[in-house]
Amino acid sequence: MQTVPFIPDNAPFTPEQRGWLKGFLAGLYSQAPATIATQQEQPASLKIAVLYASQSGTAEGLARKLTKEMKARGFVVALNSLEGYTPSALMAESYAILIASTYGDGEAPDAVRPFYEQLCLQHFPCGQNLNYAVLALGDSNYEQFCRFGIDLDNKLASLSANRICARIDCDVDLDEAFAQWKVTLLTRLDEIVAARTNHPSHSVSNSGEPGTSTAKPKVLTHTRETPFFAPVVDKRALTHGVSTKLTLHVAFNVTGANLAYEAGDSCGVVPQNDPRLVEEILHALKFEGSVDVDLPKSGSAKLYHALLNHVQITRLSRKIIEAYATIGKCQPLFNLLAPDQQSHLDKYIHGRGVIDLVEDYPGVLREPADLIAMLPSLSPRLYSISSSPSAHANEIHTTIAVVRYGSHNRERHGVCSTLLSERRGIGESLPIYIQPNKRFRLPSDPSVPIIMIGPGTGIAPFRSFLHERRALGHVGRNWLFFGERSAATDFLYRDELQSMQAEGHLTRLDLAFSRDQHHKIYVQDKMLEQAQTFWQWLQDGASVYVCGDASHMAKDVDRALHTIAEQQGQLDGEAAAEYIRELKDEDRYHRDVY
């Protein structure tokens, strides 16, 4: 039993100081025995590696939250990116938690691909001592939903590693799924600690946490959950004449907002559905928009406002079809959901939204609550920022392709792009926030040359790069490959680019307008035309940046890059692939594809 220290009457304290000190010591020593007893009774905790594979920062953010909570529970946690890991380092861990984003066409984030490629070379059971759990992140609007996380989980299992708990695949609206997975994971870890209580030989030292990230992430006042309402201060068409598409330059005023960004980051816009489509759905269902419905994270709302602001109504998914079929016991939809009918389900889902479902299979929904329960949350839209923080003070610029197309006898409209083009004018505000993109940054050395490949709206971050380098006085050479349909109608930012080229800031500008000649020409074709010079720039230390479509363009550009390495570097296929991997390892090959 410890005794609270006695403060002599002649100690040099005022009555107030003496009273405070007595209270402090009494509280401290009243807790100490219990604390000591707890430490003596509780076994040493587990040492756990929390590893993330992140492209835009979501996986890293979740990993940091999990790490903080696990430390508070007494676990010894080391937080790291999988970028810095090797398969052998992972297999040396006893416990590893992996939060993995899927990027592009079902692939690992760029920085993590070398790790995963090495892991895939392992075929003998080397993971018997590894206990692991995987949280997979993805977007169900893409065909390869959560594919990297799924593949990573299955690969580790094939190497005889032991699952701590089952993987959960998270959609864009991931809070609920993450919370569910976290509860299951922490419960299992607590059970493991409890089971070790009677086995002191299994205790783990708490000394040090090598590899733990000590850098505090930048705190942003305005986030996805707390966006800044920014007025539109500029909106103009970048396409001209009779172009078959409309691309807009949209600028927001962010004066007074804590929205600091870097060239390469994205602007998140919280959208709103088309009121006309909402009215169509209400009419088809014979629901009153004024009735109250409950939203999982936003409390109660009128049905009309819930459909307008909170749920996704323009796309269908397997989950929506399953929910709708279950509510209405709809056999034709159950038939579509059969495993051998996946191609027919995909064909039905493609290009359809909620209005098509309720018109094709009427009379299923009886309660507004059922409609809201089956729909996912309306997700923010991310647009690469096309302004420079140094050159465009208090403004954020975006470059937006307006989505309009016909499908199943109905005109379809992009949720956010048509909101900006048709329903928000100059002076009206929209909720926005910054989504950092740490993997898409300018070289820290201002003399390093850069090669930028960005057809269509992929030019957005490169406009930012060019303005930023000019504003900061960077002396590195700049080469841009830009492509679109026609020079007369679709040459985005033509005057700016030609002006930069004339003054020498844009060292080279190679253009690929696919429909301006009999045979189509794309940016990858221009790369191959300039293969010798391209290779020389690489030998001079240039960094390569690619932005735009993941399913076709980015793959074609990557193939062209490998071809240049083979032809100009006189490398065989394997050596060329190794060279490209080295570019990535050296942080000289960056991709922002979607």
C-alpha positions as CSV (number, residue, x, y, z in Angstrom):
1,M,0.0,0.0,0.0
2,Q,1.5,3.3,-1.1
3,T,1.2,6.4,1.1
4,V,0.3,9.8,-0.3
5,P,3.3,12.2,0.3
6,F,2.9,14.7,3.2
7,I,3.3,18.4,2.4
8,P,5.0,20.1,5.4
9,D,3.3,23.2,6.8
10,N,6.5,25.2,6.1
11,A,6.6,24.3,2.4
12,P,6.8,27.4,0.2
13,F,3.2,27.2,-1.2
14,T,0.2,29.5,-1.0
15,P,-3.0,28.0,0.4
16,E,-4.4,27.7,-3.1
17,Q,-1.2,25.9,-4.3
18,R,-1.2,23.6,-1.3
19,G,-4.8,22.7,-1.9
20,W,-4.3,21.9,-5.6
21,L,-1.1,19.9,-4.9
22,K,-2.8,17.8,-2.2
23,G,-5.7,17.0,-4.5
24,F,-3.3,16.1,-7.3
25,L,-1.2,13.8,-5.2
26,A,-4.2,12.2,-3.6
27,G,-5.7,11.4,-7.0
28,L,-2.4,10.2,-8.4
29,Y,-1.7,7.8,-5.6
30,S,-5.3,6.5,-5.3
31,Q,-5.0,5.3,-8.9
32,A,-1.4,4.0,-8.8
33,P,-2.1,0.7,-7.0
34,A,-4.9,-0.3,-9.4
35,T,-2.8,0.7,-12.4
36,I,0.2,-1.3,-11.1
37,A,-2.1,-4.3,-10.4
38,T,-3.6,-4.1,-13.9
39,Q,-0.2,-4.0,-15.5
40,Q,0.9,-7.0,-13.4
41,E,-2.2,-9.0,-14.2
42,Q,-2.5,-8.2,-17.9
43,P,-0.3,-10.1,-20.3
44,A,1.9,-8.3,-22.7
45,S,-0.1,-7.3,-25.7
46,L,0.2,-8.3,-29.4
47,K,2.6,-6.6,-31.7
48,I,0.6,-5.8,-34.9
49,A,1.6,-4.3,-38.3
50,V,-1.1,-2.1,-39.8
51,L,-0.4,-1.9,-43.5
52,Y,-2.2,0.1,-46.2
53,A,-2.3,0.2,-49.9
54,S,-3.6,3.6,-50.8
55,Q,-3.8,5.7,-54.0
56,S,-6.0,8.7,-53.0
57,G,-5.5,8.5,-49.2
58,T,-8.7,6.7,-48.1
59,A,-7.0,3.5,-47.1
60,E,-4.3,5.4,-45.3
61,G,-6.9,7.5,-43.4
62,L,-8.7,4.3,-42.2
63,A,-5.4,2.7,-41.2
64,R,-4.5,5.7,-39.1
65,K,-7.9,5.6,-37.4
66,L,-7.5,1.9,-36.7
67,T,-4.0,2.3,-35.4
68,K,-5.1,5.0,-33.0
69,E,-7.9,2.9,-31.6
70,M,-5.7,-0.2,-31.3
71,K,-3.0,1.7,-29.4
72,A,-5.7,2.9,-27.0
73,R,-6.6,-0.7,-26.4
74,G,-3.0,-1.6,-25.5
75,F,-1.8,-3.2,-28.7
76,V,1.7,-2.4,-29.9
77,V,1.1,-1.1,-33.4
78,A,3.4,-0.2,-36.3
79,L,1.8,1.7,-39.2
80,N,3.3,1.5,-42.6
81,S,2.5,1.6,-46.3
82,L,2.8,-1.7,-48.2
83,E,5.0,0.4,-50.6
84,G,7.8,0.0,-48.1
85,Y,7.3,-3.7,-47.5
86,T,8.6,-6.9,-49.1
87,P,6.8,-10.3,-49.0
88,S,9.5,-11.6,-46.7
89,A,9.0,-8.7,-44.3
90,L,5.3,-9.4,-44.3
91,M,5.8,-13.1,-43.6
92,A,8.1,-12.2,-40.7
93,E,5.2,-10.5,-39.0
94,S,3.1,-12.4,-36.5
95,Y,0.0,-10.2,-36.9
96,A,-0.7,-8.0,-39.9
97,I,-3.8,-5.9,-40.7
98,L,-4.1,-4.9,-44.4
99,I,-6.3,-2.2,-45.7
100,A,-6.2,-2.3,-49.5
101,S,-7.7,0.0,-52.1
102,T,-8.4,-1.2,-55.6
103,Y,-7.2,1.2,-58.3
104,G,-7.9,1.5,-62.0
105,D,-9.1,-1.7,-63.6
106,G,-9.0,-4.0,-60.5
107,E,-5.3,-3.3,-59.9
108,A,-3.1,-2.5,-56.9
109,P,-2.3,1.2,-56.2
110,D,0.7,2.2,-58.3
111,A,3.2,2.3,-55.4
112,V,2.2,-1.1,-54.1
113,R,2.4,-3.0,-57.4
114,P,6.1,-4.0,-56.9
115,F,5.2,-5.6,-53.6
116,Y,2.3,-7.5,-55.0
117,E,4.2,-8.7,-58.1
118,Q,6.9,-10.1,-55.8
119,L,4.2,-11.7,-53.6
120,C,2.6,-13.4,-56.6
121,L,6.0,-15.1,-57.3
122,Q,5.7,-17.0,-54.0
123,H,4.2,-20.4,-54.4
124,F,5.3,-22.4,-51.4
125,P,3.6,-22.2,-48.0
126,C,5.7,-19.6,-46.2
127,G,3.0,-17.8,-44.2
128,Q,2.2,-20.3,-41.5
129,N,3.3,-17.9,-38.7
130,L,1.4,-14.9,-40.1
131,N,-2.1,-14.1,-38.8
132,Y,-3.8,-11.5,-40.9
133,A,-7.0,-9.6,-41.8
134,V,-7.9,-7.7,-45.0
135,L,-10.3,-4.8,-45.5
136,A,-10.8,-4.3,-49.2
137,L,-11.9,-0.9,-50.6
138,G,-13.4,-0.3,-54.0
139,D,-16.2,1.2,-56.0
140,S,-19.1,-1.1,-57.1
141,N,-19.6,1.0,-60.2
142,Y,-16.5,-0.6,-61.6
143,E,-16.6,-4.2,-62.9
144,Q,-13.5,-5.3,-60.9
145,F,-15.0,-4.3,-57.5
146,C,-12.4,-4.6,-54.7
147,R,-10.4,-6.9,-56.9
148,F,-7.0,-6.1,-55.5
149,G,-8.1,-6.6,-51.9
150,I,-9.8,-9.9,-52.8
151,D,-6.7,-11.1,-54.6
152,L,-4.4,-10.1,-51.8
153,D,-6.6,-11.9,-49.2
154,N,-6.7,-15.1,-51.4
155,K,-3.0,-15.0,-52.1
156,L,-2.1,-14.8,-48.4
157,A,-4.5,-17.7,-47.6
158,S,-2.9,-19.8,-50.4
159,L,0.5,-19.2,-48.7
160,S,-0.9,-20.8,-45.5
161,A,-1.3,-17.6,-43.6
162,N,-4.1,-17.6,-41.1
163,R,-7.2,-15.3,-41.3
164,I,-8.0,-13.5,-38.1
165,C,-11.4,-12.6,-39.4
166,A,-13.2,-12.7,-42.7
167,R,-12.5,-10.0,-45.3
168,I,-15.1,-7.3,-45.9
169,D,-15.4,-5.5,-49.2
170,C,-16.3,-1.8,-48.8
171,D,-18.0,0.3,-51.4
172,V,-17.4,4.1,-51.7
173,D,-19.9,4.7,-48.8
174,L,-17.7,2.6,-46.4
175,D,-18.3,3.9,-42.9
176,E,-20.8,1.2,-41.8
177,A,-18.8,-1.7,-43.4
178,F,-15.5,-0.4,-41.9
179,A,-17.1,-0.2,-38.4
180,Q,-18.6,-3.7,-38.7
181,W,-15.2,-5.1,-39.8
182,K,-13.4,-3.2,-37.1
183,V,-15.6,-4.6,-34.3
184,T,-15.1,-8.2,-35.5
185,L,-11.4,-7.7,-35.8
186,L,-10.9,-6.1,-32.4
187,T,-13.1,-8.7,-30.8
188,R,-10.9,-11.5,-32.3
189,L,-7.7,-9.8,-31.2
190,D,-9.0,-9.4,-27.7
191,E,-9.9,-13.1,-27.7
192,I,-6.3,-13.9,-28.8
193,V,-4.9,-11.8,-26.0
194,A,-7.2,-13.5,-23.5
195,A,-6.1,-16.9,-24.7
196,R,-2.5,-16.0,-24.2
197,T,-3.0,-15.0,-20.6
198,N,-2.0,-18.5,-19.3
199,H,1.0,-18.7,-21.7
200,P,3.6,-16.1,-20.5
201,S,6.1,-17.5,-23.0
202,H,4.1,-15.9,-25.8
203,S,4.4,-12.4,-24.4
204,V,5.6,-9.6,-26.7
205,S,7.9,-6.8,-25.7
206,N,6.4,-3.3,-25.7
207,S,9.7,-1.6,-26.3
208,G,9.8,0.5,-29.4
209,E,7.7,0.5,-32.5
210,P,10.0,0.5,-35.5
211,G,8.4,1.7,-38.6
212,T,5.5,3.5,-36.9
213,S,4.7,6.7,-38.7
214,T,5.2,9.7,-36.4
215,A,4.2,12.4,-39.0
216,K,0.9,13.9,-38.2
217,P,-1.5,14.1,-41.2
218,K,-2.5,17.6,-42.3
219,V,-5.7,18.5,-40.6
220,L,-8.2,20.0,-43.0
221,T,-11.1,22.0,-41.7
222,H,-13.3,21.1,-44.7
223,T,-13.6,17.5,-45.6
224,R,-16.0,15.2,-47.3
225,E,-18.2,15.3,-44.2
226,T,-17.8,19.1,-43.6
227,P,-17.4,20.6,-47.1
228,F,-17.0,24.3,-47.9
229,F,-19.8,26.0,-49.8
230,A,-17.8,27.6,-52.6
231,P,-19.5,30.0,-55.1
232,V,-18.9,29.4,-58.8
233,V,-16.9,32.4,-60.2
234,D,-16.2,31.2,-63.7
235,K,-17.9,28.7,-66.0
236,R,-17.0,28.5,-69.7
237,A,-17.0,26.0,-72.5
238,L,-13.6,24.7,-73.5
239,T,-15.0,22.9,-76.6
240,H,-16.1,24.9,-79.6
241,G,-18.5,24.9,-82.5
242,V,-20.2,21.6,-83.3
243,S,-18.2,19.4,-81.0
244,T,-19.8,16.1,-80.2
245,K,-19.1,16.7,-76.5
246,L,-19.1,19.6,-74.0
247,T,-16.1,20.2,-71.7
248,L,-16.3,23.0,-69.1
249,H,-13.8,25.0,-67.2
250,V,-15.4,25.7,-63.7
251,A,-13.7,27.8,-61.1
252,F,-14.7,28.1,-57.4
253,N,-13.9,31.0,-55.0
254,V,-12.4,29.6,-51.8
255,T,-11.5,32.9,-50.1
256,G,-11.5,32.4,-46.3
257,A,-11.6,28.6,-46.5
258,N,-9.0,26.2,-45.1
259,L,-8.7,24.4,-48.4
260,A,-4.9,24.3,-49.0
261,Y,-4.0,22.0,-51.9
262,E,-1.0,21.0,-54.0
263,A,-0.7,20.6,-57.7
264,G,-1.9,17.1,-58.5
265,D,-4.7,17.0,-55.9
266,S,-8.4,16.6,-56.6
267,C,-11.5,18.6,-55.8
268,G,-14.4,16.7,-54.3
269,V,-17.8,18.1,-55.2
270,V,-20.8,16.9,-53.2
271,P,-23.5,16.6,-55.9
272,Q,-27.3,16.7,-56.1
273,N,-29.6,14.5,-58.3
274,D,-31.7,16.0,-61.1
275,P,-35.0,17.2,-59.6
276,R,-36.8,16.1,-62.7
277,L,-35.6,12.5,-62.3
278,V,-36.6,12.5,-58.6
279,E,-40.1,13.7,-59.6
280,E,-40.3,10.9,-62.2
281,I,-39.4,8.2,-59.6
282,L,-42.0,9.6,-57.1
283,H,-44.6,9.6,-59.8
284,A,-43.9,6.1,-61.0
285,L,-44.1,4.8,-57.4
286,K,-47.1,7.0,-56.4
287,F,-45.1,8.2,-53.3
288,E,-45.5,11.6,-51.7
289,G,-42.3,13.5,-51.5
290,S,-43.3,15.1,-48.2
291,V,-43.3,11.9,-46.2
292,D,-40.5,11.4,-43.6
293,V,-37.9,8.7,-44.1
294,D,-34.9,7.8,-42.0
295,L,-31.4,8.0,-43.4
296,P,-28.6,6.0,-41.8
297,K,-26.3,8.9,-41.0
298,S,-28.4,12.0,-41.4
299,G,-31.5,11.4,-39.3
300,S,-34.9,12.1,-40.7
301,A,-35.6,13.8,-44.0
302,K,-38.5,14.3,-46.4
303,L,-38.5,11.6,-49.1
304,Y,-38.0,14.2,-51.9
305,H,-34.9,15.6,-50.3
306,A,-33.6,12.2,-49.5
307,L,-33.8,11.2,-53.2
308,L,-32.4,14.6,-54.2
309,N,-29.5,14.9,-51.9
310,H,-28.6,11.6,-50.2
311,V,-29.0,8.5,-52.3
312,Q,-27.8,7.2,-55.7
313,I,-30.6,6.9,-58.2
314,T,-28.9,6.9,-61.6
315,R,-27.1,3.5,-61.5
316,L,-28.1,0.0,-60.6
317,S,-26.0,-2.7,-59.0
318,R,-26.4,-6.4,-58.0
319,K,-27.2,-5.3,-54.4
320,I,-30.1,-3.0,-55.6
321,I,-31.5,-5.8,-57.8
322,E,-31.3,-8.3,-54.9
323,A,-33.0,-6.0,-52.5
324,Y,-35.8,-5.1,-55.0
325,A,-36.3,-8.7,-56.0
326,T,-36.5,-9.8,-52.3
327,I,-39.0,-7.1,-51.3
328,G,-41.3,-7.9,-54.3
329,K,-40.6,-11.6,-54.5
330,C,-39.9,-10.9,-58.2
331,Q,-39.0,-14.1,-59.9
332,P,-37.7,-12.6,-63.2
333,L,-35.1,-10.6,-61.2
334,F,-34.2,-13.7,-59.1
335,N,-33.5,-15.5,-62.4
336,L,-31.2,-12.7,-63.4
337,L,-29.3,-13.0,-60.2
338,A,-28.4,-16.7,-60.8
339,P,-24.7,-17.3,-61.0
340,D,-24.9,-18.5,-64.6
341,Q,-26.8,-15.4,-65.6
342,Q,-24.1,-12.8,-64.8
343,S,-23.7,-11.6,-68.4
344,H,-27.5,-11.1,-68.7
345,L,-27.5,-9.2,-65.3
346,D,-24.6,-7.0,-66.5
347,K,-26.5,-6.3,-69.7
348,Y,-29.6,-5.3,-67.8
349,I,-27.8,-3.1,-65.3
350,H,-25.7,-1.3,-67.8
351,G,-27.1,2.2,-68.7
352,R,-30.2,1.8,-66.4
353,G,-31.2,3.5,-63.1
354,V,-33.8,3.3,-60.5
355,I,-36.5,4.7,-62.7
356,D,-36.0,1.9,-65.2
357,L,-36.3,-0.7,-62.4
358,V,-39.6,0.6,-61.0
359,E,-41.0,1.0,-64.5
360,D,-39.9,-2.5,-65.7
361,Y,-41.1,-4.2,-62.6
362,P,-43.9,-2.1,-61.2
363,G,-45.9,-2.6,-58.0
364,V,-42.9,-4.0,-56.0
365,L,-42.3,-1.1,-53.5
366,R,-45.1,-0.3,-51.1
367,E,-43.2,1.8,-48.5
368,P,-40.8,4.8,-49.1
369,A,-38.6,3.3,-46.4
370,D,-37.9,0.3,-48.6
371,L,-36.8,2.5,-51.4
372,I,-34.3,4.4,-49.3
373,A,-33.0,1.3,-47.6
374,M,-32.0,-0.4,-50.9
375,L,-30.2,2.6,-52.3
376,P,-26.5,3.4,-51.6
377,S,-25.4,6.9,-50.5
378,L,-24.8,9.5,-53.2
379,S,-21.1,9.8,-53.5
380,P,-19.0,12.9,-54.1
381,R,-17.4,13.3,-57.5
382,L,-13.7,13.9,-57.7
383,Y,-12.2,16.2,-60.4
384,S,-8.4,16.7,-60.9
385,I,-7.6,20.3,-60.0
386,S,-6.5,22.3,-63.0
387,S,-5.4,25.4,-61.2
388,S,-2.1,26.2,-59.4
389,P,-2.0,27.1,-55.7
390,S,0.8,29.6,-56.5
391,A,-0.7,31.2,-59.6
392,H,-4.5,31.2,-58.8
393,A,-4.8,32.5,-55.3
394,N,-8.2,31.8,-53.6
395,E,-9.5,29.8,-56.5
396,I,-9.9,26.2,-57.4
397,H,-10.3,25.3,-61.1
398,T,-11.7,22.1,-62.5
399,T,-12.0,20.7,-66.0
400,I,-15.3,18.8,-66.4
401,A,-16.6,16.6,-69.3
402,V,-20.4,16.9,-69.3
403,V,-21.9,13.4,-69.5
404,R,-25.0,13.0,-71.7
405,Y,-26.0,9.9,-73.6
406,G,-29.0,7.9,-74.7
407,S,-29.7,4.4,-73.3
408,H,-32.8,2.2,-73.3
409,N,-35.0,4.9,-74.9
410,R,-34.1,7.5,-72.3
411,E,-31.7,10.4,-72.2
412,R,-29.1,10.0,-69.4
413,H,-27.2,12.7,-67.6
414,G,-24.1,12.7,-65.4
415,V,-25.2,13.6,-61.8
416,C,-22.5,16.2,-61.1
417,S,-21.5,17.3,-64.6
418,T,-25.0,18.3,-65.6
419,L,-25.5,19.9,-62.2
420,L,-22.6,22.2,-62.9
421,S,-23.5,22.7,-66.6
422,E,-27.3,23.3,-66.3
423,R,-28.4,23.9,-62.7
424,R,-25.7,26.0,-61.1
425,G,-24.8,29.4,-62.4
426,I,-22.1,32.0,-61.6
427,G,-22.5,33.1,-58.0
428,E,-24.3,30.0,-56.8
429,S,-22.5,27.7,-54.4
430,L,-21.6,24.0,-54.2
431,P,-20.1,22.0,-51.3
432,I,-16.5,21.1,-52.1
433,Y,-13.4,19.7,-50.4
434,I,-9.8,18.7,-51.2
435,Q,-8.8,15.1,-51.8
436,P,-5.0,15.0,-51.6
437,N,-3.2,12.8,-54.1
438,K,0.2,12.2,-52.6
439,R,1.3,9.9,-55.4
440,F,0.9,12.6,-58.1
441,R,3.3,15.3,-57.2
442,L,5.8,17.5,-59.1
443,P,9.4,16.6,-58.6
444,S,11.0,18.2,-55.5
445,D,13.9,19.2,-57.7
446,P,12.8,22.2,-59.9
447,S,15.3,21.3,-62.6
448,V,13.9,17.8,-63.3
449,P,12.2,17.5,-66.7
450,I,8.7,16.2,-66.8
451,I,6.7,14.3,-69.5
452,M,2.9,14.7,-69.1
453,I,0.4,12.5,-71.0
454,G,-3.2,13.6,-70.6
455,P,-5.8,13.2,-73.3
456,G,-9.2,14.8,-72.8
457,T,-9.9,16.0,-69.3
458,G,-6.7,14.2,-68.3
459,I,-5.1,17.5,-69.1
460,A,-6.4,19.1,-65.9
461,P,-3.5,18.3,-63.5
462,F,-1.0,19.2,-66.2
463,R,-2.4,22.6,-66.6
464,S,-1.9,22.9,-62.8
465,F,1.7,21.6,-63.1
466,L,2.5,24.0,-65.9
467,H,1.2,27.1,-64.1
468,E,2.8,26.0,-60.8
469,R,6.2,25.4,-62.3
470,R,6.1,28.8,-64.0
471,A,4.9,30.6,-60.9
472,L,7.7,29.0,-58.8
473,G,10.4,29.6,-61.4
474,H,11.1,25.9,-62.0
475,V,13.7,25.5,-64.8
476,G,13.0,21.9,-65.7
477,R,11.8,21.2,-69.2
478,N,8.1,20.4,-69.8
479,W,6.7,18.1,-72.4
480,L,2.9,17.6,-72.9
481,F,1.1,14.9,-74.9
482,F,-2.5,15.9,-75.4
483,G,-5.2,14.3,-77.5
484,E,-8.9,14.7,-78.3
485,R,-11.3,14.2,-81.2
486,S,-10.7,17.3,-83.3
487,A,-8.4,20.3,-83.1
488,A,-11.1,22.7,-84.4
489,T,-13.6,21.8,-81.7
490,D,-11.8,20.0,-78.8
491,F,-8.4,21.6,-78.3
492,L,-8.8,22.3,-74.6
493,Y,-6.9,25.3,-73.2
494,R,-5.5,25.9,-76.7
495,D,-4.5,29.6,-76.2
496,E,-2.8,28.9,-72.8
497,L,-0.8,26.0,-74.1
498,Q,0.3,27.7,-77.3
499,S,1.3,30.8,-75.3
500,M,3.4,28.7,-73.0
501,Q,4.9,26.9,-75.9
502,A,5.7,30.2,-77.6
503,E,7.5,31.6,-74.5
504,G,9.5,28.4,-74.1
505,H,7.9,27.3,-70.8
506,L,6.2,24.3,-72.5
507,T,9.2,22.8,-74.2
508,R,7.4,20.3,-76.4
509,L,3.7,19.9,-77.2
510,D,2.6,16.8,-79.1
511,L,-1.0,16.6,-80.2
512,A,-3.1,13.7,-81.2
513,F,-6.6,14.6,-82.7
514,S,-8.0,11.2,-83.5
515,R,-10.7,12.2,-86.0
516,D,-8.7,14.8,-88.0
517,Q,-7.4,12.2,-90.5
518,H,-8.5,9.0,-92.1
519,H,-6.8,6.8,-89.5
520,K,-7.1,7.5,-85.8
521,I,-4.1,8.8,-84.0
522,Y,-3.8,8.7,-80.2
523,V,-1.3,9.9,-77.6
524,Q,0.4,6.5,-77.5
525,D,1.0,6.8,-81.2
526,K,2.7,10.2,-80.7
527,M,4.9,8.7,-78.0
528,L,6.1,6.0,-80.4
529,E,6.7,8.6,-83.1
530,Q,9.0,10.5,-80.7
531,A,10.5,7.4,-79.2
532,Q,14.1,8.4,-79.5
533,T,13.6,11.8,-77.9
534,F,11.3,10.3,-75.3
535,W,14.0,7.8,-74.3
536,Q,16.6,10.6,-74.2
537,W,14.4,12.6,-71.8
538,L,14.2,9.5,-69.6
539,Q,18.0,9.2,-69.6
540,D,18.1,12.8,-68.5
541,G,16.0,11.9,-65.4
542,A,12.6,12.9,-66.6
543,S,9.5,11.9,-64.6
544,V,6.5,10.6,-66.5
545,Y,2.9,11.4,-65.5
546,V,-0.3,9.9,-67.0
547,C,-3.8,11.1,-66.3
548,G,-7.1,9.9,-67.8
549,D,-9.0,6.7,-68.7
550,A,-7.8,3.6,-66.9
551,S,-9.5,0.9,-69.0
552,H,-7.9,1.8,-72.4
553,M,-5.7,4.8,-72.6
554,A,-3.5,4.2,-69.5
555,K,-2.9,0.6,-70.6
556,D,-2.0,1.7,-74.2
557,V,0.4,4.3,-72.8
558,D,2.0,1.8,-70.6
559,R,2.5,-0.6,-73.5
560,A,4.0,2.2,-75.5
561,L,6.4,3.0,-72.7
562,H,7.5,-0.6,-72.6
563,T,8.0,-0.6,-76.3
564,I,10.1,2.6,-76.2
565,A,12.3,0.9,-73.5
566,E,12.7,-2.2,-75.6
567,Q,13.5,-0.4,-78.9
568,Q,15.5,2.6,-77.8
569,G,17.2,0.9,-74.8
570,Q,17.8,-2.3,-76.7
571,L,16.2,-4.3,-73.9
572,D,14.3,-7.6,-74.1
573,G,10.7,-7.7,-72.7
574,E,11.8,-8.8,-69.2
575,A,14.5,-6.1,-68.9
576,A,12.1,-3.4,-70.2
577,A,9.6,-4.4,-67.6
578,E,12.3,-4.2,-65.0
579,Y,13.3,-0.7,-66.2
580,I,9.7,0.5,-65.9
581,R,9.5,-1.0,-62.4
582,E,12.6,1.0,-61.5
583,L,11.0,4.2,-62.8
584,K,8.2,3.5,-60.4
585,D,10.5,2.7,-57.5
586,E,12.4,5.9,-58.2
587,D,9.1,7.8,-58.1
588,R,9.4,8.8,-61.7
589,Y,6.3,7.1,-63.2
590,H,3.0,8.4,-61.8
591,R,-0.5,7.6,-62.9
592,D,-3.8,9.2,-61.9
593,V,-6.3,7.1,-63.9
594,Y,-9.9,6.4,-63.4
